[in-house]
Amino acid sequence: MNIETEKRIGKNIRTLRERAGLTQEQLSAKLQLNGCDLTRSAVAKIEVGQRHIYPDEIILIKEILKVSFEEILDNK
């Protein structure tokens, strides 16, 4: 993925996380409980496009936030 795509997806994840009423720490904890070892710092880096996000992470974030892939990948 290019940097603009990473930033857009990260921004979408942040918006969706905040809409769900979760902090970065809470999202990180839920991810870890489901076998995805992402720290709060890693979540923060994903949200600003400084860390690559892997497909399995996107799938789990989608499930935790109860959103669609389209909402995560949306190009608004």
All heavy atoms as a GROMACS GRO file, in nm:
protein
  611
    1MET      N    1   0.084  -0.119   0.000
    1MET     CA    2   0.000   0.000   0.000
    1MET      C    3   0.088   0.125   0.000
    1MET      O    4   0.194   0.126   0.061
    1MET     CB    5  -0.087   0.002   0.125
    1MET     CG    6  -0.219  -0.069   0.109
    1MET     SD    7  -0.327  -0.045   0.251
    1MET     CE    8  -0.293  -0.194   0.340
    2ASN      N    9   0.038   0.228  -0.063
    2ASN     CA   10   0.113   0.352  -0.060
    2ASN      C   11   0.078   0.430   0.068
    2ASN      O   12  -0.019   0.400   0.137
    2ASN     CB   13   0.091   0.435  -0.187
    2ASN     CG   14  -0.050   0.489  -0.198
    2ASN    OD1   15  -0.111   0.530  -0.100
    2ASN    ND2   16  -0.101   0.492  -0.318
    3ILE      N   17   0.156   0.533   0.096
    3ILE     CA   18   0.142   0.607   0.222
    3ILE      C   19   0.007   0.677   0.232
    3ILE      O   20  -0.052   0.684   0.340
    3ILE     CB   21   0.260   0.705   0.243
    3ILE    CG1   22   0.255   0.766   0.382
    3ILE    CG2   23   0.260   0.813   0.138
    3ILE    CD1   24   0.282   0.670   0.493
    4GLU      N   25  -0.044   0.727   0.121
    4GLU     CA   26  -0.176   0.794   0.125
    4GLU      C   27  -0.287   0.695   0.160
    4GLU      O   28  -0.378   0.729   0.235
    4GLU     CB   29  -0.204   0.865  -0.007
    4GLU     CG   30  -0.112   0.983  -0.034
    4GLU     CD   31  -0.107   1.084   0.081
    4GLU    OE1   32  -0.214   1.121   0.133
    4GLU    OE2   33   0.004   1.124   0.119
    5THR      N   34  -0.278   0.576   0.108
    5THR     CA   35  -0.376   0.472   0.140
    5THR      C   36  -0.367   0.434   0.287
    5THR      O   37  -0.468   0.422   0.356
    5THR     CB   38  -0.355   0.348   0.051
    5THR    OG1   39  -0.368   0.387  -0.086
    5THR    CG2   40  -0.457   0.239   0.083
    6GLU      N   41  -0.244   0.417   0.336
    6GLU     CA   42  -0.223   0.384   0.478
    6GLU      C   43  -0.283   0.493   0.568
    6GLU      O   44  -0.349   0.463   0.667
    6GLU     CB   45  -0.073   0.369   0.507
    6GLU     CG   46  -0.006   0.255   0.434
    6GLU     CD   47  -0.013   0.124   0.509
    6GLU    OE1   48  -0.059   0.120   0.623
    6GLU    OE2   49   0.031   0.023   0.451
    7LYS      N   50  -0.260   0.620   0.533
    7LYS     CA   51  -0.312   0.730   0.613
    7LYS      C   52  -0.464   0.734   0.611
    7LYS      O   53  -0.528   0.757   0.713
    7LYS     CB   54  -0.256   0.864   0.563
    7LYS     CG   55  -0.113   0.888   0.602
    7LYS     CD   56  -0.066   1.024   0.554
    7LYS     CE   57   0.078   1.050   0.597
    7LYS     NZ   58   0.124   1.182   0.554
    8ARG      N   59  -0.523   0.710   0.493
    8ARG     CA   60  -0.668   0.711   0.481
    8ARG      C   61  -0.732   0.600   0.564
    8ARG      O   62  -0.826   0.622   0.640
    8ARG     CB   63  -0.710   0.698   0.335
    8ARG     CG   64  -0.862   0.712   0.317
    8ARG     CD   65  -0.906   0.687   0.174
    8ARG     NE   66  -0.896   0.545   0.143
    8ARG     CZ   67  -0.813   0.491   0.054
    8ARG    NH1   68  -0.731   0.564  -0.016
    8ARG    NH2   69  -0.811   0.360   0.034
    9ILE      N   70  -0.676   0.480   0.554
    9ILE     CA   71  -0.729   0.367   0.631
    9ILE      C   72  -0.712   0.394   0.780
    9ILE      O   73  -0.803   0.370   0.860
    9ILE     CB   74  -0.661   0.235   0.589
    9ILE    CG1   75  -0.706   0.197   0.448
    9ILE    CG2   76  -0.692   0.123   0.688
    9ILE    CD1   77  -0.631   0.081   0.387
   10GLY      N   78  -0.597   0.447   0.819
   10GLY     CA   79  -0.573   0.480   0.960
   10GLY      C   80  -0.673   0.582   1.012
   10GLY      O   81  -0.726   0.568   1.122
   11LYS      N   82  -0.698   0.685   0.932
   11LYS     CA   83  -0.795   0.788   0.971
   11LYS      C   84  -0.934   0.727   0.987
   11LYS      O   85  -1.007   0.758   1.082
   11LYS     CB   86  -0.797   0.900   0.867
   11LYS     CG   87  -0.892   1.011   0.899
   11LYS     CD   88  -0.885   1.121   0.792
   11LYS     CE   89  -0.985   1.228   0.826
   11LYS     NZ   90  -1.072   1.263   0.717
   12ASN      N   91  -0.971   0.639   0.893
   12ASN     CA   92  -1.101   0.572   0.902
   12ASN      C   93  -1.111   0.488   1.028
   12ASN      O   94  -1.214   0.490   1.097
   12ASN     CB   95  -1.125   0.485   0.779
   12ASN     CG   96  -1.144   0.566   0.652
   12ASN    OD1   97  -1.168   0.686   0.656
   12ASN    ND2   98  -1.131   0.500   0.538
   13ILE      N   99  -1.004   0.415   1.060
   13ILE     CA  100  -1.005   0.332   1.181
   13ILE      C  101  -1.021   0.419   1.305
   13ILE      O  102  -1.097   0.387   1.395
   13ILE     CB  103  -0.879   0.243   1.188
   13ILE    CG1  104  -0.887   0.134   1.081
   13ILE    CG2  105  -0.861   0.182   1.328
   13ILE    CD1  106  -0.761   0.053   1.063
   14ARG      N  107  -0.950   0.530   1.309
   14ARG     CA  108  -0.962   0.620   1.424
   14ARG      C  109  -1.105   0.671   1.439
   14ARG      O  110  -1.162   0.668   1.549
   14ARG     CB  111  -0.866   0.738   1.410
   14ARG     CG  112  -0.880   0.834   1.526
   14ARG     CD  113  -0.787   0.951   1.516
   14ARG     NE  114  -0.806   1.037   1.632
   14ARG     CZ  115  -0.732   1.140   1.660
   14ARG    NH1  116  -0.630   1.171   1.583
   14ARG    NH2  117  -0.756   1.212   1.765
   15THR      N  118  -1.164   0.715   1.329
   15THR     CA  119  -1.302   0.765   1.332
   15THR      C  120  -1.398   0.656   1.380
   15THR      O  121  -1.484   0.682   1.466
   15THR     CB  122  -1.342   0.814   1.191
   15THR    OG1  123  -1.254   0.920   1.153
   15THR    CG2  124  -1.486   0.863   1.189
   16LEU      N  125  -1.382   0.536   1.327
   16LEU     CA  126  -1.470   0.426   1.365
   16LEU      C  127  -1.448   0.384   1.511
   16LEU      O  128  -1.544   0.352   1.582
   16LEU     CB  129  -1.448   0.307   1.270
   16LEU     CG  130  -1.487   0.333   1.124
   16LEU    CD1  131  -1.428   0.226   1.034
   16LEU    CD2  132  -1.637   0.345   1.109
   17ARG      N  133  -1.323   0.385   1.555
   17ARG     CA  134  -1.292   0.352   1.696
   17ARG      C  135  -1.357   0.453   1.789
   17ARG      O  136  -1.420   0.416   1.888
   17ARG     CB  137  -1.140   0.350   1.717
   17ARG     CG  138  -1.100   0.332   1.864
   17ARG     CD  139  -0.951   0.342   1.884
   17ARG     NE  140  -0.889   0.465   1.840
   17ARG     CZ  141  -0.898   0.582   1.906
   17ARG    NH1  142  -0.969   0.593   2.016
   17ARG    NH2  143  -0.835   0.690   1.860
   18GLU      N  144  -1.342   0.581   1.756
   18GLU     CA  145  -1.401   0.685   1.840
   18GLU      C  146  -1.553   0.676   1.839
   18GLU      O  147  -1.618   0.694   1.942
   18GLU     CB  148  -1.354   0.823   1.793
   18GLU     CG  149  -1.208   0.848   1.824
   18GLU     CD  150  -1.154   0.978   1.766
   18GLU    OE1  151  -1.219   1.036   1.675
   18GLU    OE2  152  -1.045   1.020   1.811
   19ARG      N  153  -1.611   0.646   1.723
   19ARG     CA  154  -1.757   0.630   1.712
   19ARG      C  155  -1.805   0.515   1.801
   19ARG      O  156  -1.914   0.520   1.859
   19ARG     CB  157  -1.796   0.606   1.567
   19ARG     CG  158  -1.947   0.607   1.545
   19ARG     CD  159  -1.982   0.599   1.400
   19ARG     NE  160  -1.966   0.462   1.352
   19ARG     CZ  161  -1.972   0.426   1.226
   19ARG    NH1  162  -1.988   0.516   1.131
   19ARG    NH2  163  -1.958   0.299   1.191
   20ALA      N  164  -1.721   0.412   1.814
   20ALA     CA  165  -1.755   0.296   1.898
   20ALA      C  166  -1.731   0.326   2.046
   20ALA      O  167  -1.762   0.243   2.132
   20ALA     CB  168  -1.674   0.174   1.856
   21GLY      N  169  -1.674   0.442   2.076
   21GLY     CA  170  -1.650   0.480   2.215
   21GLY      C  171  -1.531   0.410   2.279
   21GLY      O  172  -1.525   0.395   2.401
   22LEU      N  173  -1.436   0.369   2.197
   22LEU     CA  174  -1.318   0.298   2.248
   22LEU      C  175  -1.195   0.387   2.242
   22LEU      O  176  -1.178   0.464   2.148
   22LEU     CB  177  -1.290   0.173   2.165
   22LEU     CG  178  -1.393   0.061   2.168
   22LEU    CD1  179  -1.353  -0.050   2.072
   22LEU    CD2  180  -1.410   0.005   2.309
   23THR      N  181  -1.109   0.372   2.341
   23THR     CA  182  -0.978   0.437   2.337
   23THR      C  183  -0.883   0.347   2.259
   23THR      O  184  -0.914   0.229   2.233
   23THR     CB  185  -0.921   0.458   2.479
   23THR    OG1  186  -0.898   0.328   2.537
   23THR    CG2  187  -1.016   0.540   2.566
   24GLN      N  188  -0.767   0.399   2.225
   24GLN     CA  189  -0.665   0.316   2.160
   24GLN      C  190  -0.627   0.200   2.251
   24GLN      O  191  -0.608   0.087   2.205
   24GLN     CB  192  -0.541   0.399   2.127
   24GLN     CG  193  -0.563   0.499   2.017
   24GLN     CD  194  -0.443   0.589   1.995
   24GLN    OE1  195  -0.355   0.601   2.080
   24GLN    NE2  196  -0.439   0.653   1.879
   25GLU      N  197  -0.617   0.226   2.380
   25GLU     CA  198  -0.583   0.122   2.477
   25GLU      C  199  -0.688   0.011   2.479
   25GLU      O  200  -0.656  -0.108   2.483
   25GLU     CB  201  -0.566   0.185   2.616
   25GLU     CG  202  -0.513   0.089   2.720
   25GLU     CD  203  -0.368   0.050   2.698
   25GLU    OE1  204  -0.287   0.134   2.656
   25GLU    OE2  205  -0.335  -0.069   2.723
   26GLN      N  206  -0.815   0.050   2.476
   26GLN     CA  207  -0.923  -0.049   2.479
   26GLN      C  208  -0.925  -0.132   2.351
   26GLN      O  209  -0.944  -0.254   2.357
   26GLN     CB  210  -1.057   0.020   2.500
   26GLN     CG  211  -1.074   0.078   2.639
   26GLN     CD  212  -1.193   0.172   2.650
   26GLN    OE1  213  -1.225   0.246   2.557
   26GLN    NE2  214  -1.259   0.168   2.765
   27LEU      N  215  -0.906  -0.066   2.236
   27LEU     CA  216  -0.901  -0.142   2.110
   27LEU      C  217  -0.783  -0.238   2.111
   27LEU      O  218  -0.797  -0.355   2.074
   27LEU     CB  219  -0.892  -0.047   1.991
   27LEU     CG  220  -0.880  -0.114   1.854
   27LEU    CD1  221  -0.997  -0.209   1.828
   27LEU    CD2  222  -0.870  -0.010   1.744
   28SER      N  223  -0.669  -0.191   2.159
   28SER     CA  224  -0.551  -0.276   2.168
   28SER      C  225  -0.577  -0.398   2.255
   28SER      O  226  -0.542  -0.511   2.219
   28SER     CB  227  -0.433  -0.195   2.224
   28SER     OG  228  -0.324  -0.278   2.252
   29ALA      N  229  -0.640  -0.377   2.369
   29ALA     CA  230  -0.670  -0.487   2.461
   29ALA      C  231  -0.763  -0.589   2.395
   29ALA      O  232  -0.741  -0.711   2.407
   29ALA     CB  233  -0.732  -0.434   2.590
   30LYS      N  234  -0.865  -0.542   2.326
   30LYS     CA  235  -0.958  -0.633   2.257
   30LYS      C  236  -0.887  -0.711   2.147
   30LYS      O  237  -0.912  -0.830   2.129
   30LYS     CB  238  -1.077  -0.556   2.200
   30LYS     CG  239  -1.174  -0.505   2.306
   30LYS     CD  240  -1.287  -0.425   2.244
   30LYS     CE  241  -1.383  -0.374   2.349
   30LYS     NZ  242  -1.476  -0.477   2.395
   31LEU      N  243  -0.798  -0.644   2.075
   31LEU     CA  244  -0.720  -0.713   1.972
   31LEU      C  245  -0.633  -0.821   2.034
   31LEU      O  246  -0.627  -0.934   1.984
   31LEU     CB  247  -0.634  -0.612   1.895
   31LEU     CG  248  -0.709  -0.520   1.799
   31LEU    CD1  249  -0.626  -0.399   1.763
   31LEU    CD2  250  -0.749  -0.597   1.673
   32GLN      N  251  -0.567  -0.788   2.145
   32GLN     CA  252  -0.479  -0.884   2.211
   32GLN      C  253  -0.557  -1.004   2.265
   32GLN      O  254  -0.511  -1.118   2.256
   32GLN     CB  255  -0.400  -0.815   2.322
   32GLN     CG  256  -0.296  -0.719   2.268
   32GLN     CD  257  -0.225  -0.639   2.375
   32GLN    OE1  258  -0.231  -0.671   2.492
   32GLN    NE2  259  -0.157  -0.532   2.333
   33LEU      N  260  -0.676  -0.978   2.318
   33LEU     CA  261  -0.759  -1.088   2.368
   33LEU      C  262  -0.802  -1.182   2.256
   33LEU      O  263  -0.834  -1.298   2.281
   33LEU     CB  264  -0.883  -1.034   2.439
   33LEU     CG  265  -0.858  -0.972   2.577
   33LEU    CD1  266  -0.984  -0.904   2.629
   33LEU    CD2  267  -0.809  -1.078   2.675
   34ASN      N  268  -0.801  -1.132   2.133
   34ASN     CA  269  -0.839  -1.212   2.018
   34ASN      C  270  -0.717  -1.262   1.940
   34ASN      O  271  -0.729  -1.299   1.823
   34ASN     CB  272  -0.932  -1.132   1.927
   34ASN     CG  273  -1.072  -1.123   1.985
   34ASN    OD1  274  -1.150  -1.217   1.974
   34ASN    ND2  275  -1.104  -1.012   2.049
   35GLY      N  276  -0.599  -1.257   2.001
   35GLY     CA  277  -0.480  -1.318   1.942
   35GLY      C  278  -0.400  -1.229   1.849
   35GLY      O  279  -0.310  -1.277   1.780
   36CYS      N  280  -0.430  -1.099   1.847
   36CYS     CA  281  -0.357  -1.006   1.761
   36CYS      C  282  -0.275  -0.914   1.851
   36CYS      O  283  -0.330  -0.828   1.920
   36CYS     CB  284  -0.455  -0.926   1.676
   36CYS     SG  285  -0.376  -0.820   1.556
   37ASP      N  286  -0.145  -0.932   1.853
   37ASP     CA  287  -0.058  -0.863   1.948
   37ASP      C  288  -0.025  -0.721   1.903
   37ASP      O  289   0.087  -0.692   1.860
   37ASP     CB  290   0.069  -0.944   1.972
   37ASP     CG  291   0.149  -0.890   2.089
   37ASP    OD1  292   0.090  -0.826   2.177
   37ASP    OD2  293   0.272  -0.912   2.091
   38LEU      N  294  -0.124  -0.633   1.909
   38LEU     CA  295  -0.103  -0.491   1.876
   38LEU      C  296  -0.107  -0.410   2.005
   38LEU      O  297  -0.205  -0.414   2.078
   38LEU     CB  298  -0.213  -0.440   1.782
   38LEU     CG  299  -0.198  -0.468   1.634
   38LEU    CD1  300  -0.317  -0.413   1.558
   38LEU    CD2  301  -0.072  -0.407   1.581
   39THR      N  302  -0.002  -0.335   2.028
   39THR     CA  303   0.003  -0.248   2.144
   39THR      C  304  -0.074  -0.119   2.116
   39THR      O  305  -0.109  -0.090   2.000
   39THR     CB  306   0.149  -0.210   2.178
   39THR    OG1  307   0.202  -0.137   2.067
   39THR    CG2  308   0.232  -0.334   2.207
   40ARG      N  309  -0.097  -0.039   2.218
   40ARG     CA  310  -0.162   0.091   2.199
   40ARG      C  311  -0.078   0.178   2.106
   40ARG      O  312  -0.130   0.248   2.020
   40ARG     CB  313  -0.183   0.163   2.333
   40ARG     CG  314  -0.268   0.290   2.315
   40ARG     CD  315  -0.225   0.406   2.402
   40ARG     NE  316  -0.085   0.438   2.399
   40ARG     CZ  317  -0.026   0.518   2.308
   40ARG    NH1  318  -0.094   0.572   2.210
   40ARG    NH2  319   0.103   0.542   2.315
   41SER      N  320   0.052   0.171   2.122
   41SER     CA  321   0.143   0.246   2.037
   41SER      C  322   0.129   0.205   1.890
   41SER      O  323   0.130   0.290   1.800
   41SER     CB  324   0.286   0.227   2.084
   41SER     OG  325   0.376   0.292   2.000
   42ALA      N  326   0.116   0.077   1.864
   42ALA     CA  327   0.099   0.028   1.727
   42ALA      C  328  -0.033   0.077   1.669
   42ALA      O  329  -0.040   0.116   1.553
   42ALA     CB  330   0.107  -0.124   1.723
   43VAL      N  331  -0.140   0.076   1.750
   43VAL     CA  332  -0.269   0.127   1.705
   43VAL      C  333  -0.256   0.275   1.669
   43VAL      O  334  -0.304   0.319   1.565
   43VAL     CB  335  -0.379   0.106   1.813
   43VAL    CG1  336  -0.508   0.179   1.775
   43VAL    CG2  337  -0.407  -0.043   1.832
   44ALA      N  338  -0.187   0.350   1.754
   44ALA     CA  339  -0.167   0.494   1.728
   44ALA      C  340  -0.092   0.514   1.596
   44ALA      O  341  -0.127   0.602   1.517
   44ALA     CB  342  -0.091   0.558   1.844
   45LYS      N  343   0.010   0.433   1.572
   45LYS     CA  344   0.088   0.446   1.449
   45LYS      C  345   0.005   0.409   1.326
   45LYS      O  346   0.018   0.472   1.221
   45LYS     CB  347   0.215   0.361   1.457
   45LYS     CG  348   0.318   0.419   1.552
   45LYS     CD  349   0.440   0.331   1.562
   45LYS     CE  350   0.541   0.394   1.660
   45LYS     NZ  351   0.658   0.310   1.677
   46ILE      N  352  -0.079   0.309   1.339
   46ILE     CA  353  -0.168   0.272   1.228
   46ILE      C  354  -0.262   0.388   1.197
   46ILE      O  355  -0.282   0.424   1.082
   46ILE     CB  356  -0.249   0.145   1.263
   46ILE    CG1  357  -0.158   0.021   1.259
   46ILE    CG2  358  -0.368   0.128   1.167
   46ILE    CD1  359  -0.220  -0.104   1.316
   47GLU      N  360  -0.316   0.450   1.302
   47GLU     CA  361  -0.413   0.558   1.283
   47GLU      C  362  -0.354   0.680   1.213
   47GLU      O  363  -0.428   0.755   1.150
   47GLU     CB  364  -0.475   0.598   1.417
   47GLU     CG  365  -0.568   0.493   1.472
   47GLU     CD  366  -0.640   0.532   1.598
   47GLU    OE1  367  -0.607   0.638   1.657
   47GLU    OE2  368  -0.729   0.456   1.641
   48VAL      N  369  -0.224   0.701   1.223
   48VAL     CA  370  -0.162   0.815   1.155
   48VAL      C  371  -0.083   0.772   1.030
   48VAL      O  372  -0.015   0.854   0.969
   48VAL     CB  373  -0.074   0.900   1.250
   48VAL    CG1  374  -0.157   0.963   1.359
   48VAL    CG2  375   0.040   0.818   1.307
   49GLY      N  376  -0.093   0.645   0.994
   49GLY     CA  377  -0.028   0.597   0.873
   49GLY      C  378   0.121   0.573   0.885
   49GLY      O  379   0.191   0.567   0.785
   50GLN      N  380   0.172   0.556   1.007
   50GLN     CA  381   0.314   0.532   1.028
   50GLN      C  382   0.349   0.384   1.039
   50GLN      O  383   0.466   0.348   1.047
   50GLN     CB  384   0.363   0.604   1.154
   50GLN     CG  385   0.362   0.753   1.143
   50GLN     CD  386   0.411   0.819   1.271
   50GLN    OE1  387   0.426   0.756   1.374
   50GLN    NE2  388   0.436   0.948   1.262
   51ARG      N  389   0.249   0.300   1.041
   51ARG     CA  390   0.272   0.155   1.050
   51ARG      C  391   0.182   0.084   0.951
   51ARG      O  392   0.064   0.116   0.939
   51ARG     CB  393   0.242   0.104   1.191
   51ARG     CG  394   0.266  -0.047   1.207
   51ARG     CD  395   0.205  -0.096   1.337
   51ARG     NE  396   0.216  -0.238   1.356
   51ARG     CZ  397   0.135  -0.329   1.303
   51ARG    NH1  398   0.038  -0.294   1.221
   51ARG    NH2  399   0.152  -0.457   1.330
   52HIS      N  400   0.239  -0.012   0.881
   52HIS     CA  401   0.162  -0.093   0.787
   52HIS      C  402   0.058  -0.174   0.865
   52HIS      O  403   0.085  -0.221   0.975
   52HIS     CB  404   0.256  -0.186   0.710
   52HIS     CG  405   0.185  -0.278   0.618
   52HIS    ND1  406   0.128  -0.234   0.500
   52HIS    CD2  407   0.158  -0.410   0.626
   52HIS    CE1  408   0.071  -0.337   0.439
   52HIS    NE2  409   0.087  -0.444   0.515
   53ILE      N  410  -0.060  -0.187   0.808
   53ILE     CA  411  -0.164  -0.271   0.870
   53ILE      C  412  -0.182  -0.395   0.783
   53ILE      O  413  -0.190  -0.386   0.660
   53ILE     CB  414  -0.296  -0.194   0.890
   53ILE    CG1  415  -0.397  -0.281   0.964
   53ILE    CG2  416  -0.352  -0.141   0.759
   53ILE    CD1  417  -0.516  -0.206   1.019
   54TYR      N  418  -0.185  -0.510   0.847
   54TYR     CA  419  -0.194  -0.637   0.777
   54TYR      C  420  -0.339  -0.681   0.763
   54TYR      O  421  -0.424  -0.642   0.843
   54TYR     CB  422  -0.112  -0.742   0.852
   54TYR     CG  423   0.034  -0.708   0.852
   54TYR    CD1  424   0.092  -0.638   0.958
   54TYR    CD2  425   0.115  -0.742   0.743
   54TYR    CE1  426   0.226  -0.603   0.955
   54TYR    CE2  427   0.250  -0.708   0.740
   54TYR     CZ  428   0.304  -0.639   0.847
   54TYR     OH  429   0.436  -0.604   0.844
   55PRO      N  430  -0.368  -0.762   0.661
   55PRO     CA  431  -0.506  -0.805   0.637
   55PRO      C  432  -0.573  -0.870   0.758
   55PRO      O  433  -0.689  -0.841   0.786
   55PRO     CB  434  -0.493  -0.904   0.521
   55PRO     CG  435  -0.372  -0.858   0.447
   55PRO     CD  436  -0.278  -0.808   0.555
   56ASP      N  437  -0.500  -0.954   0.832
   56ASP     CA  438  -0.562  -1.018   0.948
   56ASP      C  439  -0.597  -0.915   1.056
   56ASP      O  440  -0.696  -0.931   1.128
   56ASP     CB  441  -0.474  -1.130   1.005
   56ASP     CG  442  -0.336  -1.083   1.048
   56ASP    OD1  443  -0.283  -0.988   0.988
   56ASP    OD2  444  -0.280  -1.143   1.142
   57GLU      N  445  -0.520  -0.807   1.064
   57GLU     CA  446  -0.550  -0.700   1.160
   57GLU      C  447  -0.675  -0.624   1.117
   57GLU      O  448  -0.761  -0.592   1.200
   57GLU     CB  449  -0.431  -0.605   1.173
   57GLU     CG  450  -0.308  -0.672   1.231
   57GLU     CD  451  -0.181  -0.590   1.218
   57GLU    OE1  452  -0.176  -0.492   1.140
   57GLU    OE2  453  -0.083  -0.627   1.286
   58ILE      N  454  -0.687  -0.598   0.987
   58ILE     CA  455  -0.806  -0.530   0.936
   58ILE      C  456  -0.931  -0.613   0.964
   58ILE      O  457  -1.033  -0.561   1.009
   58ILE     CB  458  -0.794  -0.500   0.785
   58ILE    CG1  459  -0.684  -0.397   0.760
   58ILE    CG2  460  -0.927  -0.451   0.728
   58ILE    CD1  461  -0.654  -0.373   0.613
   59ILE      N  462  -0.923  -0.743   0.942
   59ILE     CA  463  -1.036  -0.832   0.964
   59ILE      C  464  -1.079  -0.827   1.110
   59ILE      O  465  -1.198  -0.815   1.141
   59ILE     CB  466  -1.003  -0.976   0.920
   59ILE    CG1  467  -0.988  -0.981   0.767
   59ILE    CG2  468  -1.108  -1.075   0.970
   59ILE    CD1  469  -0.924  -1.109   0.715
   60LEU      N  470  -0.984  -0.836   1.201
   60LEU     CA  471  -1.016  -0.836   1.344
   60LEU      C  472  -1.069  -0.700   1.390
   60LEU      O  473  -1.165  -0.693   1.468
   60LEU     CB  474  -0.895  -0.878   1.426
   60LEU     CG  475  -0.919  -0.913   1.572
   60LEU    CD1  476  -1.034  -1.013   1.588
   60LEU    CD2  477  -0.793  -0.968   1.634
   61ILE      N  478  -1.010  -0.592   1.342
   61ILE     CA  479  -1.060  -0.458   1.376
   61ILE      C  480  -1.203  -0.443   1.327
   61ILE      O  481  -1.290  -0.390   1.398
   61ILE     CB  482  -0.967  -0.349   1.318
   61ILE    CG1  483  -0.836  -0.347   1.397
   61ILE    CG2  484  -1.035  -0.212   1.320
   61ILE    CD1  485  -0.726  -0.262   1.337
   62LYS      N  486  -1.232  -0.491   1.207
   62LYS     CA  487  -1.368  -0.488   1.152
   62LYS      C  488  -1.465  -0.559   1.245
   62LYS      O  489  -1.573  -0.507   1.274
   62LYS     CB  490  -1.368  -0.554   1.013
   62LYS     CG  491  -1.507  -0.574   0.955
   62LYS     CD  492  -1.499  -0.677   0.842
   62LYS     CE  493  -1.633  -0.723   0.796
   62LYS     NZ  494  -1.709  -0.803   0.892
   63GLU      N  495  -1.427  -0.676   1.293
   63GLU     CA  496  -1.515  -0.753   1.381
   63GLU      C  497  -1.534  -0.683   1.516
   63GLU      O  498  -1.645  -0.677   1.568
   63GLU     CB  499  -1.458  -0.894   1.400
   63GLU     CG  500  -1.463  -0.977   1.274
   63GLU     CD  501  -1.388  -1.109   1.286
   63GLU    OE1  502  -1.335  -1.140   1.396
   63GLU    OE2  503  -1.380  -1.180   1.184
   64ILE      N  504  -1.427  -0.633   1.574
   64ILE     CA  505  -1.434  -0.567   1.705
   64ILE      C  506  -1.518  -0.440   1.698
   64ILE      O  507  -1.602  -0.414   1.785
   64ILE     CB  508  -1.293  -0.536   1.759
   64ILE    CG1  509  -1.223  -0.667   1.797
   64ILE    CG2  510  -1.300  -0.441   1.878
   64ILE    CD1  511  -1.075  -0.653   1.827
   65LEU      N  512  -1.498  -0.361   1.593
   65LEU     CA  513  -1.571  -0.234   1.581
   65LEU      C  514  -1.710  -0.252   1.521
   65LEU      O  515  -1.788  -0.157   1.514
   65LEU     CB  516  -1.490  -0.134   1.498
   65LEU     CG  517  -1.355  -0.092   1.557
   65LEU    CD1  518  -1.286   0.005   1.463
   65LEU    CD2  519  -1.373  -0.031   1.695
   66LYS      N  520  -1.738  -0.375   1.473
   66LYS     CA  521  -1.869  -0.406   1.412
   66LYS      C  522  -1.900  -0.311   1.296
   66LYS      O  523  -2.005  -0.246   1.291
   66LYS     CB  524  -1.980  -0.404   1.517
   66LYS     CG  525  -1.963  -0.508   1.625
   66LYS     CD  526  -2.072  -0.499   1.730
   66LYS     CE  527  -2.066  -0.608   1.833
   66LYS     NZ  528  -1.952  -0.607   1.920
   67VAL      N  529  -1.803  -0.304   1.204
   67VAL     CA  530  -1.816  -0.220   1.086
   67VAL      C  531  -1.790  -0.305   0.962
   67VAL      O  532  -1.752  -0.421   0.972
   67VAL     CB  533  -1.718  -0.100   1.090
   67VAL    CG1  534  -1.750  -0.008   1.208
   67VAL    CG2  535  -1.573  -0.146   1.096
   68SER      N  536  -1.811  -0.245   0.846
   68SER     CA  537  -1.786  -0.316   0.720
   68SER      C  538  -1.645  -0.286   0.670
   68SER      O  539  -1.582  -0.189   0.712
   68SER     CB  540  -1.888  -0.272   0.615
   68SER     OG  541  -1.867  -0.135   0.582
   69PHE      N  542  -1.600  -0.371   0.578
   69PHE     CA  543  -1.472  -0.343   0.514
   69PHE      C  544  -1.478  -0.210   0.440
   69PHE      O  545  -1.381  -0.136   0.436
   69PHE     CB  546  -1.434  -0.455   0.415
   69PHE     CG  547  -1.392  -0.583   0.483
   69PHE    CD1  548  -1.466  -0.699   0.463
   69PHE    CD2  549  -1.280  -0.587   0.563
   69PHE    CE1  550  -1.428  -0.817   0.525
   69PHE    CE2  551  -1.241  -0.705   0.626
   69PHE     CZ  552  -1.316  -0.820   0.607
   70GLU      N  553  -1.593  -0.181   0.381
   70GLU     CA  554  -1.609  -0.056   0.306
   70GLU      C  555  -1.584   0.064   0.396
   70GLU      O  556  -1.523   0.162   0.354
   70GLU     CB  557  -1.748  -0.048   0.244
   70GLU     CG  558  -1.770  -0.145   0.129
   70GLU     CD  559  -1.799  -0.289   0.174
   70GLU    OE1  560  -1.830  -0.312   0.294
   70GLU    OE2  561  -1.788  -0.380   0.091
   71GLU      N  562  -1.633   0.058   0.521
   71GLU     CA  563  -1.612   0.170   0.613
   71GLU      C  564  -1.464   0.189   0.647
   71GLU      O  565  -1.417   0.302   0.660
   71GLU     CB  566  -1.693   0.150   0.741
   71GLU     CG  567  -1.842   0.165   0.721
   71GLU     CD  568  -1.922   0.130   0.844
   71GLU    OE1  569  -1.931   0.009   0.875
   71GLU    OE2  570  -1.971   0.223   0.910
   72ILE      N  571  -1.392   0.080   0.658
   72ILE     CA  572  -1.249   0.087   0.689
   72ILE      C  573  -1.170   0.135   0.567
   72ILE      O  574  -1.080   0.217   0.580
   72ILE     CB  575  -1.196  -0.048   0.738
   72ILE    CG1  576  -1.255  -0.082   0.874
   72ILE    CG2  577  -1.042  -0.049   0.744
   72ILE    CD1  578  -1.221  -0.220   0.926
   73LEU      N  579  -1.205   0.086   0.449
   73LEU     CA  580  -1.128   0.115   0.330
   73LEU      C  581  -1.180   0.235   0.252
   73LEU      O  582  -1.120   0.271   0.150
   73LEU     CB  583  -1.127  -0.009   0.239
   73LEU     CG  584  -1.074  -0.137   0.303
   73LEU    CD1  585  -1.090  -0.254   0.207
   73LEU    CD2  586  -0.930  -0.123   0.346
   74ASP      N  587  -1.287   0.296   0.297
   74ASP     CA  588  -1.353   0.405   0.225
   74ASP      C  589  -1.256   0.515   0.186
   74ASP      O  590  -1.168   0.552   0.263
   74ASP     CB  591  -1.466   0.463   0.311
   74ASP     CG  592  -1.556   0.555   0.231
   74ASP    OD1  593  -1.563   0.541   0.108
   74ASP    OD2  594  -1.620   0.641   0.293
   75ASN      N  595  -1.277   0.568   0.068
   75ASN     CA  596  -1.186   0.668   0.011
   75ASN      C  597  -1.240   0.811   0.019
   75ASN      O  598  -1.217   0.891  -0.069
   75ASN     CB  599  -1.156   0.631  -0.135
   75ASN     CG  600  -1.040   0.707  -0.192
   75ASN    OD1  601  -0.960   0.762  -0.118
   75ASN    ND2  602  -1.030   0.710  -0.323
   76LYS      N  603  -1.313   0.843   0.123
   76LYS     CA  604  -1.369   0.979   0.137
   76LYS      C  605  -1.261   1.080   0.158
   76LYS      O  606  -1.168   1.063   0.227
   76LYS     CB  607  -1.465   0.986   0.255
   76LYS     CG  608  -1.594   0.917   0.233
   76LYS     CD  609  -1.685   0.946   0.351
   76LYS     CE  610  -1.774   0.830   0.381
   76LYS     NZ  611  -1.854   0.845   0.496
   0.00000   0.00000   0.00000
